[in-house]
Amino acid sequence: MLRGNDPASSVDDPRDNEPSSHHFAGFIGDRLVVSASFFLAPAPVNLELTSYQLRYMAADPEAQGRGYGTQLLRHAERELSSQNVEQLWANARDSALGFYERVGWSILDGSEHLSAETKLPHTVVFKILGEN
Ligand SMILES: CC(C)(COP(=O)(O)OP(=O)(O)OC[C@H]1O[C@@H](n2cnc3c(N)ncnc32)[C@H](O)[C@@H]1OP(=O)(O)O)[C@@H](O)C(=O)NCCC(=O)NCCS
């Protein structure tokens, strides 16, 4: 989904198997329809908070717009909050900024940039856990 449906593209992250990393997925039957990973990483905002970076958030194209992304983030936020994580952040694709705003994340003003990996426009989004 995030690499143009190219089966040859790498879907591994060097931090995937670190004990602090978390991977969440939603299934309909045995079909994975939404997933995201969270890595312990300092945030570019609210530096004093224990923060996790969200990466690789995507829903199956046939399952987008049905609330699964929202459900996954809500679940991840509860789960990570219960483990004393204080803030989540991400370099969000600008094409998905509306989604993060809908689920209550904030945009970091002035953080617009091009991704080194994909060359697509991105902006930092964040959410302090425990607030609404
Ligand atoms: C972005 C994505 C993960 C959202 O998941 P989803 O399951 O489709 O989202 P939901 O159905 O939970 O949508 C929640 C709300 O966000 C809105 N929304 C979803 N995607 C959006 C987008 N790209 N831009 C603006 N708003 C969006 C929905 O319309 C919905 O609004 P509503 O509450 O008014 O109905 C999914 O669309 C996706 O995989 N997109 C392509 C990959 C991508 O861009 N990933 C993010 C990388 S940072």
The ligand as an ORCA input file, in Angstrom:
! r2SCAN-3c Opt
* xyz 0 1
  C      -5.001      7.091      5.960
  C      -5.664      5.725      6.254
  C      -4.725      4.873      7.090
  C      -6.968      5.999      7.016
  O      -7.585      4.750      7.355
  P      -9.148      4.545      7.093
  O      -9.563      3.265      7.722
  O      -9.401      4.698      5.642
  O      -9.759      5.807      7.883
  P     -11.184      5.915      8.626
  O     -12.207      5.212      7.814
  O     -11.032      5.497     10.051
  O     -11.416      7.497      8.522
  C     -11.651      8.342      9.652
  C     -11.980      9.727      9.125
  O     -10.846     10.259      8.417
  C     -11.223     10.617      7.093
  N     -10.109     10.284      6.216
  C      -9.591      9.061      5.967
  N      -8.542      9.141      5.124
  C      -8.403     10.458      4.833
  C      -7.507     11.185      4.006
  N      -6.512     10.579      3.318
  N      -7.656     12.554      3.932
  C      -8.645     13.184      4.618
  N      -9.516     12.527      5.434
  C      -9.413     11.183      5.518
  C     -12.431      9.759      6.785
  O     -13.221     10.362      5.769
  C     -13.130      9.741      8.114
  O     -13.846     10.946      8.301
  P     -15.313     10.961      9.003
  O     -15.050     10.620     10.454
  O     -15.778     12.345      8.795
  O     -16.118      9.919      8.318
  C      -6.006      4.964      4.941
  O      -6.916      5.725      4.176
  C      -4.807      4.629      4.083
  O      -4.235      3.553      4.215
  N      -4.395      5.529      3.163
  C      -3.298      5.260      2.257
  C      -1.971      5.079      2.971
  C      -1.601      6.286      3.813
  O      -1.637      7.415      3.353
  N      -1.237      6.015      5.082
  C      -0.842      7.054      6.010
  C       0.606      7.289      5.895
  S       1.144      8.580      7.013
*
